[in-house]
Amino acid sequence: MRQILSEEAWPLKLERDYPPYHEMEEPRERRTAVVKLHAQGWSVKAIAGYLGITRGTVYRTLKRFVEEGEAGLEDRKRGRPEAPSRWT
């Protein structure tokens, strides 16, 4: 028992592997972080807490990656698609 109490505690890891989600400049980098953490065995809830995002964002990112592979990590156009012009 004395030997256990005399041993030093293991130092805590204070460095983050990834910054918070919204501090990452590139959207692809954000999505890649989600996928890599999941591949390391992190739960959706843990990833969301670590990166400071909702579980829905994690689920959507993982779904896109499963369905589209690497292409699912890229940005998509937002908004309504342009309607064809009636006057051409």
N, C-alpha and C positions, 0 to 999 in steps of 0.2 A: 504494500500500500504506500509506504514512504517513497518508494522508487517512482511510482506513478505520479505522486504529488510533486516530486522534485523535477520531473521532466517539464520542458518548456512546451507550451501550446504551439500547434502548427500555425504559421502566419496565414491570415486571411488573404485571399486574392483580391486586391483592390483595383486591378485594371479591368476595364471592360473590353470585351472582344469587339463590340459594336457600340457606337453612340446611340442615343435615343433616335427612334425612327425619323422624326421630323427635323433632326439636325443633320441627317445625311443629305448631301447635295443632290445626288443622282437617284432618280426613282428606281432604276434597275438595281442599284446598290441596296436600297431599302428592301426590295422584294427578295434579293439574293440572301440577305441576312435572315429573313424569315425562313426561307427554304433550308439554309444551312443549319440554323438552330434546330429546326424540326428533324433534320437528318441526324443530328447529334443526340436525338432522343428527348428533346424538350417538349413539354406538353403545350397545347395551344394557349392555355391560361398562363403558363410561365413565360412563353414568348411575348404575349400581349403585355404582361406586367413589366418585363425586362425592357422592351422597346417603347413602352408608353403608348400603345395603340389598343384598339378594341379587338376582342376575339373575332368579331366579324371580319375585320381587315385581314387577320391571320388566315381565317378560313377561306376567304376569297382569293388571297394570294396563293395558297396551297392548291386550291381547286384549279386556278388558271395554270399553275405549273404542271399539275397532273394531266390536264387536258391538252395543253399546248407545248409542253416542254420548255426549252430555253426561250422560245418566242413569247411565252406567257409572262416573261419578266420584263419585256419591253413596254414602253408607254403606248397607249392607244389614243386615238382622237376622241375627244369628248363632245357631247352635244348632239343635236339632231343632224342627220346627214343632209347634205344640200339636195333640194328638190331640183329635178331637171327643169330647165328654163322652158316656158311655154312659147317663147317668141323666137326660138331658133329653128 
